[in-house]
Amino acid sequence: MPFIVRWPGQVKAGQTNDHLCAFYDLMPTFSELAGVKHYEKKYRNTQKENDYFDGISLVPTLLGKKNQKKHTFLYWEFNETDQMALRMDDWKLIIKKGIPSLYNLKDDIHEDHDIAQQHPEKVAEMISILLEQHTDNRHFHVTLPKKL
């Protein structure tokens, strides 16, 4: 997720970072910077049984520290286009209408070459994680891939 940070005296100017993050990392990041303790409890939706925050604070990365926590994977669903995606390290699995495509972003940043056929074990591993993360919702339909 590209973004620009300007914080004179705290964030060194001109640096870049390739830390894997998502929009949901902004809430814990801004909460930590604002000194809000236990934001996940304060902002929890008590009307829902399962309401939790997946984000990880990016403050260590912003301040150039080495103790940055990392996501094991990132997961998305887009019901408008019937797509799902999972990112693990350099691998990205995209499911369009139930059909998987696999990309190694280190070698193919623009996702031009689907290598799912060459890496069936990686596709199976990532589909398994994707299916664990998915929650059925009658208002938010996506076509699930078949487990390999």
N, C-alpha and C positions, 0 to 999 in steps of 0.2 A: 504494500500500500504506500505509494509515494506521497510524501508531504514535506513541507518546509518548516523548520523550527528556527526562530530567532529569539535568543535569550542571552544578551550580552553579559559576560561575566560568569555564565554557567555552561552554555553550550558553545563549544569551539566553532568559530566561523569556518566555512568552506569544507567541512567534513561530509562524507557520505557513509552510508551504512546499508548493508543488505540483509539486515535482520528480518526474518519472516514474521509479519504481523498482519492484523486485520482490524477493521473498524471497531470491533468490540474490545480492542485493547485500549481505546481512548478513554473510556469511562474509568478504569482503574488508574490509568496514567494521570488524568486530570484530577482525580480524587486524591491521589497521593501528593501531587504538587500543591493542591489546595489544603492539605492537612486533614482531609476527611478520613477518619478512622472507621473501619468496618462498614464502608459504603454498601457492601452487598447485603447487609442486614437492614440498613437504613432505607434502602430503595427497593427492597423485596416486595413483590406483589403478593400480598397475603391472600388474595382471592384465588391464586393458582396453587395447585399442589406441588408442581415442579417449576419453580422460578429461581434461576441461578445465573450467575455471571461466568462466562467462559474466558473473559479477558485477562490478560497479564499486563501489569504495569511496565511501560517502556522507559521509566525513569532511569534505570541503570544504563541503558543504551544511550539515552539523551545526554547523560552526564559523563559518558566515556568510561564507565566502569565495566568490569569483567564478569560481574555476578548476575547477568541477565538470564532470567528464566526463559525457556523456549517452549513453544507449542510442539507437541508430538506430530500433530497434523492440523490442517485447517479444512473445514467442511462447509459447503454451501448448497442451498437448494433454490431454484427459481421456477416456481410453478407457472409463471406466465409463458415461459419458453420450454417447459417440460425438461429441465436440465438439473443435474446434480454435479458436484465436483468435490474432489478430495485432493489436497496437496500435502505431500510428505517429502521433506527435503527437496531434492531436485525433480521428483516425480509428480505429475499431475494427471489425475484420472478425471475425465469428463464423461458423463452419462447423458446422452441426448435421446429422449424418447425410449429409454431402456437400453440403448446400445452404447457400450463402452469404447472410449478412445483413450490411449495412453501416450503421454509425452514426457521426454526427459528435458526439462527446461534448461539444464546446463548446456546441452547440445542444440536445443531447438526452442529458443525463447519465444518465437512467434507461433509455436504450435502448428507447424506446417506438415510434420511427418508423424502420423499415427503409428506407434510401434507396439500396439496391444498384441498383435499376432506373434511378435518376437519375444514377448515377456508375459506369457499366460500366468506364471506364478505370481508376478507383481500385480497383475490385474485382479487375480483371485484374492490376494491379501488385502488390496485396497477396497474391493467390493465388500469384503467381509466387514471391514471397519465402517464403511459407508452405511451398510445395512444396520449395524449396531447403533449408529448415530441418528438414523431416520426415525421420526415419529409420525405415524399416520395422522392425517387431518383431512376431514371431508371438504374443507374449504381451501385446502392448499395441496392439490394433487400433483404428484410427479410419478412417472413410470419407473418402477424399480427395476434394476438389472437383475438378471438371473444369476444366482450364486454359481460360480464355476466349480 
